[in-house]
Amino acid sequence: MPSSPAILEIFTDCTCPWCYFMSGRIAQLKKEYNIQIRRRMFPFRSDTPKDGLSLSACFSDDPLVVNERMRNLKETAEALGLPFGTPEMIYNSRLAQELGLWAETRCKGDAFLQALYVAYFVDSRNIARNSVLFETAASVGLPAEDFDEVIKAGTFKERVDRDWAMAEAMNILVLPTFVINGDRLVGAQPYRKLQRLIEKSGVVTKKG
């Protein structure tokens, strides 16, 4: 019998551009290695109000600094073949994180996350708003009749709280952070470095 897949934990957030940029490499890891991805939610700018904060308010009062950051992000996205718009705001992702865990229970976790990336990074939508989250969930086939109940009941609130507490206990400071069997790799990394992290834990390719 094939061995159980190794667990690769990824501390992440749907408003982190480098998490978005790593999505293709993560998908390739799943194809190549016998691993299971377990996303851990991270309190990324958790104090952001529902209506959001401008990038200039978050990063700098100097528009030249903000423009340089955006130019670098656009160039990175273009090199990776990923669409990237002109987001000017940071939005609170707490509810999106809870819904992301719901999506995983419906085998829609990857699809919902990708849809969130598009909603935020491409279409510049406020992913803190229920209406935007509802449309995003519906676009990947999540059951509309369950959406309000998941939010009202706070079904996944405790799980997000536990992930946030774990991130603090493990001193996770940078996104994304990859953890497998106690080893970690921090930040957006070349695919070969991800492979080395996986293989160091004794995980072989599916072909191997």
N, C-alpha and C positions, 0 to 999 in steps of 0.2 A: 504493500500500500504506500502511496506517496506520503511524504512527511507533511505535517501541518505547516502552513505558511508562517514565516517569521513576521512579527509585527513591527512595522515601521511607523513610529509616531511622528506626526508633523504638527508643530505648533504654528498656527496660521490665523489669518484673518482676511475676509473678502475685500477689505479696502486697502490691503497692503500690495503695492504694485509689484514688489519682488516675488510675492507668493503667486500672483497672476503669471508673471514671467516664467516661473518654474513649473507651471502646470503641465506643459508638454513633456518635460523631463520626468516628472512624476508618473505620467501616463506611460512613458516608455519603460520605466522601472517595473511597473506592474505587468507589462507584457513580457519583459525579459526574465524576471526573477520570481521565485515562489515566495511572494510577500503579500501581506495584507496591510493596506494603508489605514491608519487610525488617526484621523485629524483631531487635534486638541485645540480648543478655542483659546484665544489669547486676548487679554483686555487692551486692545490696541486703541489708544485715545478714547478710553471708555467714558471720559467726562464730557465728550462732545454733545452739545444739545441736539434735540431732534431735528431742528431746522438747519443744523450744520454750522461749520465755521469755515471761513475763507482760507485758502492755502496761505495767503499772506499773513493772516492772523496766527496761523499755526506755526509757520516756519520762519518768517522774517517780514519786517516792515519794508524791506528793500525789494521792489518788484523785479529788479535785475536778478536777484538771487532766486526768486521763485521761477522766473522765466528760464533760468539756466537749469534748474532742477527738472522742469517740464521738458525742456529740449533733450536732456539726457534720457529721460524716461521714454520719450517718443522714439528716439534713435534706437534704444534697446528693444522696444516693441517691434519696430520695423525690422531690425536684424533677426528677430525671432519669428517674423511673419505673423505677428499678432495685431489685431486692430486696437487702436488707442485714440481716444478723442481728446477733448480738452477739459478734463475735470478741473473745476475751480474751487470746489468745496470738499471738505472732509465731513463725513456723516457718521452717526453713531451706528455701529454694526451689531449691537447686543442682540436685538430681536432676530436679525438675520442669522446670527450664530445659532440661536435656539431652533430656528426653522431648518437650518442646515443639518442639525442632528435628527430632526424629524424626517427630513428627506432621506437620510442614510437608512432609516428603518424601513423605508419604502424602496430601497435600492435605487434611489435617485440622487444620492449625495453628490456624485461627480457632476451630473447634469445640472443640478440646481446651483452648485458653486460656479460652474462656467457661465450660467445665465446671470448670476449676480455680478460676475466680473464684467460681462458685457453691459449690464444695466448701469454699473457705476463708471467703469473706465472708458467705455465707448459712448454710451448715451448720456452720461453725467446725471443720472437719476438719483433721487434721494432714497437710498435703500433703507432708511429708518422709517419710512412711511408704510403703513399697512397696505395701502392701495398698490404701491409699487411692488411690495413683497408678494401680494396676492397674484398680481399679473405674472410675476417672475415664476412663482410656484406653478401656476396654471400652465405656463408655457412649456414646462417639462413634464406635464402629466400628473402632477401631484393632486390628490383629490380635494376639490374645492370645498366639499362639505365638511372636511376635517380642519380646514385652515383656521377658522375662528376659534374652534374648540382648543386647538393646540396653543393659541395665543392666550385665550382667556384663562385656561386652566394652568398655564405656565408649566406644561408637561415636561419640558426639557430645561427648565430654569436651573434645577439643582445640578444637572450634568454640566451645564456651562459654568456654574459656580465652582464645581469640583475641578474643572480644567483650569480655571483662573487660579485657584489655590495651588494646583500642581505646578503651574508655570512659576508662581512666586517661590514655592518651596525649592524648585530646581534652579532658580535664579536664571530663568529664561529672559533674555533682554532684547534679542534680535529676531526678526522674522524674515524668512521662515527658519525654524530650527528643527533639524531631523535627529531623531533618537532611535537607536536600535540596540537592544541588549546592553544598555548602559553607555554606549558610545554615542557621541553627538557630532553633528556637523552644522555649523552656524552660517546663516545667510544664503543668498543666491549663489550657487556653486556650479562649475562645469559638470557635465554629465559624468565624466570619468571619476571625479571626486565622490560623487554619489555612489557610483559602482564600487569604489574602494571601501566606502563605509559599509555597504551591504555585504560585500565579500569578506570583509574582516570578521563578520559575525558568522561566517561559515555558510552563508546562503549561496547556493549555486544557481546557475541559469536554468530555466525550464528545459532547455535542450540538453543540459548537462545531467 
